[in-house]
Amino acid sequence: MKRQIKIWMECFRLRTLPVSLSGVIIAIGLAKWYGYFHWAPALLCVAFALLAQIVSNTANEYFDYLNGTDKPGRVGPRRGVTEGDIKPTTLRNVTLALLVLAGIVGCCLIPYGGWWLLPVGIVIALAAFAYSAGPYPLSYHGLGELMVFIFFGLVPVNLTYYVMALRFDPLVILSSITIGLLGVNVLLVNNYRDVEEDREAGKRTSVVIFGRQPASLAYLINGYCGMAMLSALWVMIAARWSAWRQLPMWTLAIPVLYLVLHTATWYKLIHREGKALNPLLGETARNMLIFTLLLTIVLIIYS
């Protein structure tokens, strides 16, 4: 039983879940900052974001197996269906069941945000499958990072905020860009590690197309650009208290802390190979979550 649980937890790729959580968390902090926070839609958004990412992860594993991209003994984390631990039909059925559950949770948001959320939810569901399935799987053509940027950055931050505030705000949009850039880094680590296997399998990720050096540089730049995007937020926090000297200095240390962690992870990225890169996937997601949680705490405290 314990082994089966471990197999399914690996299949769900729990270490990547901070990517989906971060967007919702920061939107909750911003909603509190602006005075629009409501518990019910916030919790529904958390549930929907987690389910949507798990569906994306399991669908990706299922279709990578069908496409022959994942091989037994791969460099990355073990894939249950490829190694024979999970039957392909079981994984397919679990993915569809989770998709239905995500759809039910998403429909519960309609009373808060309106019926236009229904087609948006359908697009999100289609995107989860289009990532690695269909006649033109996007992750096989260098578009995986763009998908992450949109559906794990722009979409969750802005929609989570909208179902509580019923409006969009420039600062929220900037925050969604930051989360999108940090989320892209998680995929970059994954593709950086798998570049040789992907090349052999004919999977043209951005790292396969442009190479490892540009990918590692993009990883570094994304973190710094993400922090720069939120410069306006720190100014607004300071302005609310009329002067910089009234702003506790520890709040200014948050982006600095993230950049220290980010740069340290980047340094490991360019100096490691093969399986030694595996921990950096979770480390990148961890850095993202730490920053998001600390920023959200600041937004809540000073709201």
Number of C-alpha atoms within 10 A of each C-alpha: 6 6 9 12 10 12 18 17 13 17 23 21 18 15 16 21 20 24 28 28 24 30 34 32 25 29 28 28 24 26 24 21 18 14 13 17 19 14 10 12 22 21 14 17 28 21 17 27 26 19 24 24 24 24 25 25 23 25 26 21 25 27 20 20 18 14 14 12 19 24 15 12 11 16 18 19 13 17 24 23 23 22 15 10 14 16 14 18 11 12 19 16 12 15 22 15 13 18 21 15 17 24 18 12 18 22 19 16 22 15 11 16 21 12 12 9 18 16 10 14 17 13 13 16 18 14 17 23 19 20 23 24 21 11 7 11 18 22 21 21 17 18 15 21 22 15 19 24 21 18 23 28 27 22 21 27 30 24 23 28 32 20 24 23 20 13 12 13 14 9 15 22 19 21 25 30 25 26 33 30 28 32 29 25 29 25 20 23 26 16 24 25 25 21 22 16 18 19 15 11 15 15 22 21 24 22 24 23 15 12 13 19 12 13 21 20 12 15 25 19 15 21 24 19 14 21 20 14 17 18 12 12 17 16 12 12 19 17 13 14 12 11 11 14 9 11 17 10 10 8 16 12 12 19 22 14 14 21 19 13 19 23 17 11 19 20 13 13 21 15 9 13 13 14 14 14 21 18 15 20 21 19 18 26 22 20 19 26 24 17 21 25 17 17 22 21 16 17 21 17 11 14 15
